[in-house]
Amino acid sequence: MDGAIENDSLILRTDTDGIAILTLNASKSINALSEAMLAALSETLDAIAADRRVKVVVLRSSGNHFCAGHNLKEMTERRADDDGGFQYFQDLFAKCSAMMLRVVRLPQPVIAEVRGIATAAGCQLVASCDLAVAAENATFATSGVNIGLFCSTPMVALSRNVPRKMAMEMLLLGEFLPAARVAEMGLVNRVVPLAKLEEASMEMARIIADKSPVAVKIGKRAFYEQIEMPLEEAYDFAGRTMAENMMAKDTVAGIGAFTRKEPMPEWNGE
């Protein structure tokens, strides 16, 4: 499927050559993760998960910035609720966490393409993606502590991407860090000039799209499952996973082509 799909205009989707390009399209609010944005992004991810034609996802943004996190204006309005907004806040953070889990559990790899700021839940979104490419002008922060709201849910994804003391530095200081610094931490894979940002993320996406989708799907799922396991259990799990992978038609064809010194076959995703 090639073409453009819109989800109430908050998420723009364009598919080309097995790559789904999703654009956060609320630049006036710095692409804040409002209730509507969370719903639109969740719906789009669910559709992609069921679409075997999509091999990899690129997540980018409209405007000059990636994502400012939650919509604080929208949240503040719920202070008028009888309980001060407590139930609403619980539901909102649960919805956001569920969306982040959708990114992690999506069969296809997701590449964050970051320009400008990625703060709080916006930084969490970058950390939840499998890979990230950032422009040199990008800055990252878990800055909730500056306004009295510790970034507890962003902490979950952040602390699974960077060493503990670096995560605590970001969480406690709330400072905006340049792309080069967070690349050193391990939060992003590559930093490129802004003019080269889309080219860099699409190059990475095309390389992944050229791989066997069944191998990539099995590998992504296995990575996140084994990483929380004790070492011996992880090896047992990984061995079973590789045995499962060996049964795939793509694997039989790929190994056969390699041993015969032939070009790789057209992958059928089975």
C-alpha positions in Angstrom: 0.0 0.0 0.0 1.4 3.3 -1.1 -0.4 6.6 -0.2 -1.5 8.8 2.6 -3.9 8.0 5.5 -5.1 10.6 8.0 -6.4 9.9 11.5 -8.4 13.0 12.4 -5.4 14.9 11.1 -3.6 14.4 14.4 -1.6 11.5 12.9 -0.6 11.6 9.3 0.4 8.3 7.8 2.2 7.7 4.5 3.2 4.2 3.3 5.9 3.6 0.8 7.9 0.5 0.0 7.0 -1.3 3.3 7.8 1.8 5.4 4.9 3.5 7.3 5.8 7.2 8.1 3.7 8.5 11.0 3.7 12.3 11.6 2.6 13.8 14.9 0.5 16.7 13.5 -0.3 19.1 16.2 2.5 21.6 15.9 0.6 24.4 17.6 0.7 22.4 20.9 4.3 21.2 20.1 2.7 17.8 19.3 1.6 17.3 22.9 0.2 13.9 23.9 -3.4 15.1 24.5 -6.1 12.6 25.0 -7.0 12.9 21.3 -3.4 12.4 20.2 -3.0 9.4 22.4 -6.1 7.8 21.0 -5.1 8.6 17.4 -1.6 7.2 17.8 -2.9 4.1 19.5 -5.5 3.5 16.8 -2.8 3.9 14.1 -0.4 1.6 15.8 -3.1 -1.1 16.1 -3.8 -0.8 12.4 -0.1 -1.1 11.6 0.3 -4.1 13.8 -2.2 -6.0 11.7 -0.8 -4.8 8.4 1.7 -7.3 7.1 2.7 -5.0 4.3 4.4 -2.7 6.8 7.9 -3.7 7.7 9.2 -0.7 9.6 7.8 2.5 11.0 9.3 6.0 11.1 7.8 8.4 13.7 8.4 12.0 13.0 6.7 15.4 13.8 5.3 18.4 12.1 6.6 21.8 13.0 10.0 22.5 14.6 9.7 20.2 17.5 9.1 16.5 18.2 6.9 16.4 21.3 6.4 18.5 24.5 4.9 15.6 26.5 1.4 15.7 28.0 -0.9 18.6 27.4 -0.7 20.5 30.7 -3.5 22.9 29.8 -5.9 20.0 29.1 -4.8 18.4 32.4 -5.2 21.6 34.4 -8.8 22.0 33.3 -9.7 18.7 35.1 -8.7 20.2 38.5 -12.4 21.3 38.6 -13.5 17.6 38.9 -15.0 16.6 42.2 -11.9 14.6 43.1 -9.5 17.3 41.9 -8.9 15.3 38.7 -7.3 12.3 40.4 -9.3 9.6 38.6 -8.8 11.5 35.3 -5.0 11.7 35.8 -4.8 8.0 36.6 -6.8 7.1 33.5 -4.7 9.5 31.4 -1.4 8.1 32.5 -2.7 4.5 32.0 -3.7 5.4 28.4 -0.3 6.9 27.8 1.5 3.9 29.2 -0.7 1.6 27.1 0.3 3.6 24.0 4.0 3.4 24.9 3.6 -0.4 25.3 2.0 -0.6 21.8 5.2 0.9 20.4 7.4 -1.7 22.2 5.1 -4.6 21.3 4.5 -3.6 17.7 5.8 -6.4 15.5 7.6 -3.8 13.3 10.6 -1.8 14.5 9.9 1.9 15.2 12.4 4.6 14.4 12.0 8.0 16.2 13.0 10.9 14.0 13.6 13.8 16.4 13.9 17.5 15.8 13.7 20.3 18.3 12.5 19.4 21.8 11.5 16.0 23.1 10.5 16.5 26.7 8.8 14.6 29.5 6.4 12.1 27.8 7.9 13.2 24.5 11.3 12.0 25.7 9.5 8.8 26.9 8.2 8.3 23.4 11.7 8.5 22.0 12.9 6.0 24.6 10.0 3.6 23.8 11.0 3.5 20.1 13.4 0.8 19.0 15.8 3.2 17.3 16.2 7.0 17.3 17.8 9.4 14.9 18.1 13.0 16.1 18.9 16.3 14.5 21.8 18.3 15.8 19.3 20.9 17.1 17.3 18.3 19.1 17.2 18.6 22.9 15.9 16.1 25.4 14.6 16.5 28.9 12.5 14.8 31.6 11.7 18.3 33.0 8.6 17.6 35.1 10.6 18.1 38.3 11.0 21.8 37.4 7.3 22.3 37.8 6.8 20.0 40.8 5.8 16.9 38.8 8.4 14.1 38.8 8.5 12.3 35.4 7.7 8.9 36.9 6.2 7.3 33.8 8.8 8.7 31.5 11.3 7.3 34.0 10.2 3.7 33.1 11.3 4.0 29.5 14.3 6.2 30.1 15.8 3.9 32.8 15.6 1.0 30.3 17.6 3.0 27.8 20.4 4.7 29.7 22.6 3.9 32.7 21.0 4.6 36.1 23.0 7.6 37.2 22.5 9.2 33.8 18.7 8.6 34.0 18.7 10.1 37.5 20.7 13.1 36.3 18.0 13.8 33.7 15.1 13.1 36.1 16.5 15.1 39.1 18.0 18.1 37.3 15.3 18.5 34.6 17.8 20.1 32.3 17.6 20.0 28.5 20.5 18.0 27.0 21.7 18.3 23.5 21.4 15.4 21.0 25.2 14.7 21.2 25.0 14.2 24.9 22.0 11.9 24.9 23.7 9.9 22.1 26.6 9.4 24.4 24.1 8.1 27.0 22.5 5.7 24.5 19.1 7.3 24.2 19.6 7.9 20.4 21.5 6.0 17.8 22.7 8.7 15.5 22.9 12.5 15.4 22.9 14.3 12.0 22.5 17.8 10.6 18.8 18.9 10.5 18.9 19.0 6.7 19.9 15.3 6.7 17.4 14.1 9.3 14.7 12.6 7.1 17.3 11.1 4.8 19.1 9.4 7.7 16.0 7.9 9.3 14.7 6.7 5.9 18.0 5.1 5.1 17.9 3.2 8.3 14.3 2.2 7.6 15.1 1.0 4.1 17.9 -1.2 5.4 15.4 -2.8 7.9 12.7 -3.1 5.3 15.1 -5.1 3.2 15.4 -7.8 5.8 13.1 -10.8 6.4 10.1 -9.5 8.2 9.6 -12.8 10.1 13.2 -12.6 11.4 12.8 -9.0 12.4 9.4 -9.7 14.1 10.8 -12.7 16.0 13.9 -10.7 17.0 12.2 -7.6 18.2 9.8 -9.6 20.4 12.7 -11.8 21.8 14.9 -8.8 22.6 12.4 -7.2 24.9 11.4 -10.5 26.5 14.9 -11.7 27.3 16.4 -8.5 28.5 14.5 -8.7 31.8 15.4 -12.4 32.4 18.3 -13.8 34.4 21.2 -14.8 32.2 20.7 -18.6 32.1 16.9 -18.2 31.5 17.6 -15.7 28.8 19.9 -18.2 27.0 17.3 -20.9 27.2 14.7 -18.6 25.9 16.9 -17.3 23.1 17.8 -20.9 22.0 14.1 -21.8 21.7 13.5 -18.6 19.8 16.3 -19.4 17.3 14.9 -22.9 16.8 11.5 -21.3 16.1 13.2 -18.9 13.7 14.9 -21.8 11.9 11.5 -23.3 11.0 10.5 -20.2 9.1 10.3 -20.4 5.3 12.2 -17.1 5.0 15.1 -18.7 7.0 15.2 -21.8 4.9 15.3 -19.8 1.8 17.8 -17.3 3.1 20.3 -19.9 4.5 19.9 -21.9 1.3 20.8 -18.8 -0.9 23.7 -17.9 1.4 25.3 -21.4 1.3 24.8 -21.5 -2.5 26.3 -18.1 -2.8 23.2 -16.8 -4.5 21.4 -13.4 -4.0 19.0 -13.3 -1.1 15.5 -14.3 -2.1 12.4 -12.1 -2.0 11.1 -12.5 1.5 7.6 -13.7 1.9 7.3 -13.0 5.6 6.6 -16.7 6.6 
